[in-house]
Amino acid sequence: MAEEPLVLGIETSCDETGVGIVRGNTLLANAVASSVEEHARFGGVVPEVASRAHLEAMTPTVERALEQAGLRFSDIDAVAVTAGPGLAGALLVGVAAAKAYALGLGVPLYGVNHLAAHVAVDQLEHGPLPKPSIAMLVSGGHSSLLLVPDVAKDVISLGSTVDDAAGEAFDKVARVLGLPFPGGPYIDRAAAEGSGTAVAFPRGKYDDGTLDFSFSGLKTAVARWVEAKERAGEPVPVADVAASFQEAVVDVLTRKALQACRRYEVEDLLIGGGVAANSRLRALAQERCDAAGVRLRVPRPGLCTDNGAMIAALGSELVAAGVAPSPLDIPADSSMPVTTVHV
């Protein structure tokens, strides 16, 4: 195998079929086929719809990635795939496809954790990760704080959400405000026209001394506030509610992330996951990191959401670290713990 092998990465944990190709820390292709429009009318992701969409999109998305990179199947040196966590049926499509490609091409297979991949993808933009780093992963299904001594081998959980994830709260609040699914981008857009201090929404677990999160109470507080306005026959100031809700979320996220950096004496913070594309989170994180003397790394928005590039990036790290490939009978694990990097 070449010193810097070509790694094909496949991601199907939720509603996006992602295929990426990486050589070392260089991104060569990042093809994505999203089924989000098929789920929008349901107000959330429907697992069976997602699985069928992955089946239909897999082959053309792989072919599109190869075309983007100017490569042939015979150029691929290894295949990496999300083995978990995620929707069981969706994961099965990706894992089965990756096994077939690896077996057909005669190359090693790496089943990886897609949360660790959200950490590894930053290397495609900003180079090797400092060791150790603190990583905060915020998405529709996860809100986690991690200590990352080595993303290829060692990820330690420091805290996580005890109820709703941040991205899930964005989706639910968007529905309350009559905004489309997925809620994150629409709330971000609406908040730009509002005031983050217009409504004093609660901050869950703000001073509890842990590195855990809670967004269920905030989501309920927004819903009750909006219901009260509607009962009184008053117009709901959507922009102000969106901005105030968003401010409550990013205030807690950045506060806890900086607490983790201080507690573990780490000077590098990485933020990843779909919510990391939020403009206010990026701005407040930069402001607070600058004040604390912490170096902040956030991938560009296109690499924050689920994609194949991040899976290929983690696969490339595993190959470079000499980690043994996965067996061809690896399962899809919908509840894979974040501390499991590779199966």
Disulfide bonds with the S-S distance in Angstrom:
none
